[in-house]
Amino acid sequence: MGSEEMTEMDREDSDEQLNQTDDIKRIAPWTKQITVRGIIASVAIGFIYSVIVMKLNLTTGLVPNLNVSAALLAFVFLRTWTKLLYKAGIITTPFTRQENTIAQTCAVACYSIAVGGGFGSYLLGLNKKTYEQAGIDTEGNAPNSYKEPGIGWMTGFLFVTSFVGLLALVPLRKIMIIDYKLTYPSGTATAVLINGFHTRKGDKMAKKQVQGFMRFFSVSFLWGFFQWFYSGGELCGFSQFPTLGLKAWRNTFYFDFSMTYVGAGMICSHLVNLSLLLGAVLSWGVMWPLIGGLKGKWFPSTLPESSMKSLNGYKVFISIALILGDGLYNFLKILLFTISSIHARLKNKSFSIASSNENQNEALDDLQRNEVFIRDSIPIWLACTGYAFFSLTAIIVIPLMFPQLKWYYVVVAYILAPSLSFCNAYGAGLTDMNMAYNYGKVALFFLASLAGKDSGVVAGLVGCGLIKSIVSISSDLMHDFKTGHLTLTSPRSMLLSQAIGTAIGCVVAPLTFFLFYKAFDVGNPEGEYKAPYALIYRNMAILGVQGFSALPQHCLQLCYGFFAFAILANLLRDLSPRNIGKFIPLPMAMAVPFLVGAYFAIDMCVGSLIVFAWDKLDSKKASLMVPAVASGLICGDGLWILPSSILALLKLNPPICMSFKAA
């Protein structure tokens, strides 16, 4: 039986190679790779995922990579569409891997605006509630240094900042994809998945994944619907179930039955999930009870716990210390790695553009991919003109929106942006780490200190968003170009689909944000939608303006300790043997529960436990089905948010409050 299966697999593999050669001959022109049905699929997937990632942004701020599940959903949507039309007797164009790639790219571009648009961090950090939480009397937190969220200005801000990043690195696409041969692991993984779908063997696998996705999507949606009936009040429902006892529940240690976080835990690595749990135990299990017991000694007992001069100040600033320590280390590591790699290439002359000797040695399929990638070139004049136009628009519009950020700061930002984007995109191509938020934090501190006491907070937050958007989107585009290169998709259609997705995202993301903002109590430190990074980013800006005088007593010494721990942990992981380094926790992941709580870390560890057990029982099936099952859990729970938000806006409350008290 085993030999028969091997023979069948060999036959299918040889068929796939023949099919790939045939595919190259049958590739549609770039204008026909973008289809109406593909755009409709992209909008639907982009909207659903925008809701999901917005919830994650506003609850914990931790968003897993959903690109693979977006590719799966695009395949499901379009394959179902073509099959239904075929059964109805309607002739339609074949569904190709190029169309699948375009749909996935457009959908990811759409929901990436919700992920990285600052709705849970720098833009929300501008609102009045976060301003008040940071302390009205706090030095550096200037009066009236806030701007309430609005659909109009948020949409405008996204439009003027997002499109610049699309064009910053377009002239360098051939150098980075073909000459440098950067791997872009996420882009490569997506391409492998899409190429796998469009084979005979891949079609069978996709059917199993679709069945698993739909089954767990239904379970997750119905579970969200069932839970709603018991959540009729504060601290009610299954999301407040004291699974580990009431004392543990009061310190946020409980399983809250969130399918979103169980699914996210299945996607994230075991190390990320265990780092979250370690951070939760260290903070909510040890530090906060001890520091809370020092009330009256370290901070006045008359202050509310939410004050930045009280326990909340320690939570926020120690989280910032961990995030900055981890970010600074990785920023410098990737920068040095990038510089040394470029220097080595220049020294060895290993990336000479269009070397005929290299072309002779390259595999035939690589040459064919390169031919397709180069054939539909994007004119450099178009990229440069577009970059200049969008930059000029931003230089005029952003100072009008935010007078605190002077026009000359914006000019400097856009002059530096291409070089910063190149460093980030090159590093991401080597390591798969997008360091855009760290570039944004550097800009935040620099502009906050430069703009001064009255304007520093707003200038820092907006400048952070400006740099982060350009650097992040240009890196994402290179990932997409890599996917397009491996799936024989035209760069022109990739760029256009990214632009369409970005435009849709600039409209969908603010609408999605306001769905949550109006229906739920966003920014309440005691509620479900804590939006922790809004307060973190605002306090970073205050630190940039005021320095360490903003910290409560003894907090600076603790921050030094955790900053040093973050650097040492990363250094130890990089210098240790692989079998030891893989067990060293991630400081960035540890920082999240310091402010949010332990409950979501427990949810994600449950997801990790499911994957671990499944892998031990049947590793082949686990590797095939885990992404589909996790996506189903996340999408089902995410889709339930829409009807629950509408019910909340209509003031239709759940009929039952299930709560627990000590006997």
Secondary structure as UniProt FT lines:
FT   HELIX           2..25
FT   HELIX           30..33
FT   HELIX           36..59
FT   HELIX           67..87
FT   TURN            88..89
FT   HELIX           97..116
FT   TURN            119..123
FT   HELIX           124..126
FT   HELIX           128..133
FT   TURN            136..137
FT   TURN            139..140
FT   TURN            143..144
FT   HELIX           151..167
FT   HELIX           170..172
FT   HELIX           173..174
FT   HELIX           175..179
FT   HELIX           185..197
FT   HELIX           200..228
FT   TURN            229..230
FT   TURN            234..235
FT   HELIX           238..240
FT   TURN            243..244
FT   HELIX           246..250
FT   TURN            251..252
FT   HELIX           259..267
FT   HELIX           270..280
FT   HELIX           281..287
FT   HELIX           288..292
FT   TURN            293..294
FT   TURN            296..298
FT   TURN            301..302
FT   TURN            305..306
FT   TURN            308..309
FT   HELIX           311..348
FT   TURN            349..351
FT   TURN            353..354
FT   HELIX           356..361
FT   HELIX           364..375
FT   HELIX           380..401
FT   TURN            403..404
FT   HELIX           407..431
FT   HELIX           436..451
FT   TURN            453..455
FT   HELIX           456..486
FT   TURN            487..488
FT   HELIX           491..519
FT   TURN            522..523
FT   TURN            525..526
FT   HELIX           532..546
FT   HELIX           547..550
FT   TURN            553..554
FT   HELIX           555..575
FT   HELIX           578..581
FT   TURN            582..583
FT   HELIX           587..596
FT   HELIX           599..617
FT   HELIX           619..649
FT   TURN            650..651
//
